[in-house]
Amino acid sequence: MSRRRVVRTLLKSDRMKSKPEAEDGVAAAAVDYGNRTIVLVGLMGAGKSSVGRRLAAALNLPFRDADTEIETASNMTIPDFFELHGEAAFREGERKVIARLLEEPRHVLATGGGAFMDPETRRLIAEKGCAIWLRADLDVIYKRCMKRNNRPLLKSGNPRETLQRLMNERYPVYAEADIIVDSGDGPHEIVVDKIISALATSASEGHLHENAGNE
């Protein structure tokens, strides 16, 4: 499928749609993009795994988590992999795992925070997937990350400063995603609804690049 022209739209409400509207959106989104996998990208704590599971259920698609797949393939946790082999080796393995997953039948794929920073991974996602950036502000990301102590990149230094640095580095690259959805402090179902609405809008209007933010 050829890439469509870039169009940014702003959805005017975060409220959940009525049941008939939501069902129409699910139907439109589920049939669009052919066999393209829906790939969730964004910083740690953005909610990619939690949102991804709910989105997959709503679209009746399988769900895959790249970090889980890496742990299964390496037979160790992500923190242990970082500690034993370093970030460079992890990124190489991550690239290979995502490339393999993109060859599978269509599904919803949650990726690690650094995955989309790799140029080859971005190219593969652009070719075979629909990238959706779950964008969140620093306060939301920090609050979520502090609930868990297994983030390798936050093990040293000031976590909030590290997150701000990562946001400065990565957000301009995440912005290359096909769809941008704001992930706030509300229920994950709201984010799922935004994604489905953006997918349905692009399906009906023939556009691939959407911006589903807050107003």
C-alpha positions in Angstrom: 0.0 0.0 0.0 1.4 3.4 -0.9 1.9 6.0 1.8 -0.9 8.6 1.8 -0.5 12.3 2.0 0.0 13.8 5.5 -3.1 15.3 7.1 -3.4 16.3 10.7 -6.9 16.5 12.3 -7.8 17.4 15.9 -10.6 15.3 17.4 -12.7 17.7 19.5 -13.6 15.5 22.5 -12.1 12.9 24.8 -15.5 11.5 25.8 -16.4 7.9 25.1 -18.7 7.5 22.0 -22.1 6.0 22.3 -22.3 2.3 21.6 -23.5 2.6 17.9 -20.8 5.2 17.1 -18.1 3.1 18.8 -19.2 0.0 16.9 -19.1 1.8 13.6 -15.6 3.1 14.4 -14.4 -0.3 15.3 -15.8 -1.8 12.0 -14.2 0.9 9.9 -10.8 0.7 11.7 -10.7 -3.1 11.6 -11.1 -3.3 7.9 -8.6 -0.6 6.9 -4.9 -0.8 6.0 -5.1 -4.3 4.6 -2.8 -6.5 6.5 -0.9 -3.6 8.3 -0.1 -4.3 11.9 -1.0 -1.5 14.3 2.3 -0.5 16.0 2.2 1.5 19.3 5.2 3.6 19.9 6.1 6.1 22.7 8.1 6.6 25.8 8.1 4.2 28.7 5.0 4.8 30.8 2.9 6.0 27.9 0.6 3.0 28.3 1.5 1.0 25.2 1.0 -2.4 26.6 -2.1 -1.7 28.6 -3.7 0.3 25.7 -2.5 -2.3 23.2 -4.3 -5.2 24.9 -7.5 -3.2 25.1 -7.2 -2.0 21.5 -6.5 -5.6 20.2 -9.6 -6.8 22.1 -11.7 -4.0 20.6 -10.5 -4.8 17.1 -10.6 -8.6 17.5 -6.9 -8.8 16.7 -4.1 -10.7 18.4 -1.8 -8.7 20.7 2.0 -8.8 20.8 4.4 -7.1 23.2 7.9 -6.7 21.8 9.5 -6.6 25.2 7.8 -9.9 26.2 8.9 -11.5 22.9 12.5 -10.4 23.6 12.3 -11.8 27.1 11.0 -15.1 25.8 13.6 -15.3 23.0 16.5 -14.5 25.4 15.2 -16.3 28.4 15.9 -13.3 30.7 14.1 -10.2 31.8 14.8 -6.8 30.0 16.7 -5.4 33.1 18.9 -8.5 33.2 19.5 -8.3 29.5 20.6 -4.7 29.8 22.8 -5.5 32.8 24.5 -8.5 31.1 24.8 -7.4 27.5 24.3 -3.7 27.4 21.9 -1.4 25.6 23.5 -1.8 22.1 23.0 -5.6 22.1 19.4 -5.1 23.4 18.6 -2.8 20.5 20.0 -5.2 18.0 17.9 -8.0 19.4 14.9 -5.7 19.6 15.3 -4.8 15.9 15.3 -8.4 14.9 12.3 -9.3 17.0 10.2 -6.5 15.7 11.2 -7.4 12.1 10.0 -10.9 12.7 6.7 -9.8 14.3 6.0 -7.5 11.4 6.0 -10.6 9.2 3.2 -12.2 11.2 -0.5 -11.8 10.3 -2.0 -8.5 11.3 -2.0 -7.7 15.1 -1.6 -4.9 17.6 2.1 -4.6 18.6 3.4 -2.7 21.6 7.1 -1.7 21.2 9.7 -0.5 23.7 10.4 3.2 24.2 13.6 3.1 22.1 12.5 0.9 19.3 11.1 3.6 17.0 14.4 5.5 17.3 16.1 2.9 15.2 16.0 4.0 11.5 15.7 0.5 10.2 12.8 -0.3 12.5 11.1 2.9 11.5 11.5 1.9 7.9 10.0 -1.5 8.5 7.1 -0.1 10.5 6.4 2.4 7.7 6.4 -0.3 5.1 4.3 -2.9 6.9 2.5 -1.2 9.8 0.6 1.8 11.0 2.6 3.6 13.7 0.6 5.2 16.5 2.4 7.4 19.0 0.9 7.5 22.5 2.0 11.0 23.5 2.1 11.8 27.2 3.5 14.8 29.2 6.3 14.5 31.7 4.1 14.5 34.8 2.0 11.5 33.5 5.1 9.6 32.4 7.0 10.2 35.7 4.0 9.2 37.8 3.5 5.9 35.9 7.2 5.0 35.8 7.7 5.6 39.5 5.1 2.8 40.2 7.7 0.3 38.9 11.4 0.0 39.6 12.3 -2.2 36.6 13.1 0.5 34.0 16.8 0.0 33.0 17.3 3.6 31.8 16.0 5.0 35.1 18.3 3.0 37.3 20.9 5.8 37.7 20.7 9.5 38.1 17.5 11.6 38.6 14.6 9.7 37.0 12.6 12.9 36.2 15.6 14.5 34.5 16.3 11.3 32.6 12.7 11.2 31.3 12.9 14.9 30.3 16.1 14.2 28.4 14.5 11.2 26.6 11.4 13.2 25.7 13.6 16.0 24.2 15.5 13.4 22.2 12.7 11.1 21.2 9.5 13.1 20.8 10.6 14.7 17.5 11.2 11.2 16.1 8.0 9.8 17.6 6.2 12.6 15.7 6.9 10.7 12.5 4.2 8.2 13.5 1.1 7.9 11.3 -1.3 8.7 14.1 -0.6 10.7 17.3 -2.9 10.2 20.3 -2.6 11.9 23.7 -2.4 9.5 26.6 -3.4 11.3 29.8 -4.3 10.3 33.4 -7.7 9.0 32.4 -8.9 5.5 31.8 -7.0 3.6 29.0 -10.4 3.1 27.3 -10.4 6.7 26.4 -7.1 6.3 24.6 -8.4 3.2 22.8 -11.5 5.2 21.7 -9.3 8.0 20.3 -7.2 5.5 18.4 -10.3 3.8 16.9 -11.7 7.2 16.0 -8.5 8.3 14.3 -8.3 5.0 12.4 -11.9 5.3 11.3 -11.5 8.9 10.2 -8.4 8.0 8.1 -10.3 5.1 6.6 -13.3 7.2 5.6 -11.2 10.2 4.4 -8.4 8.3 2.8 -5.6 9.7 5.0 -3.0 7.9 7.0 -1.5 10.6 9.2 -3.8 11.8 12.0 -3.4 13.7 15.2 -5.9 12.8 17.9 -5.2 15.2 20.7 -6.9 17.1 23.5 -8.7 20.4 23.0 
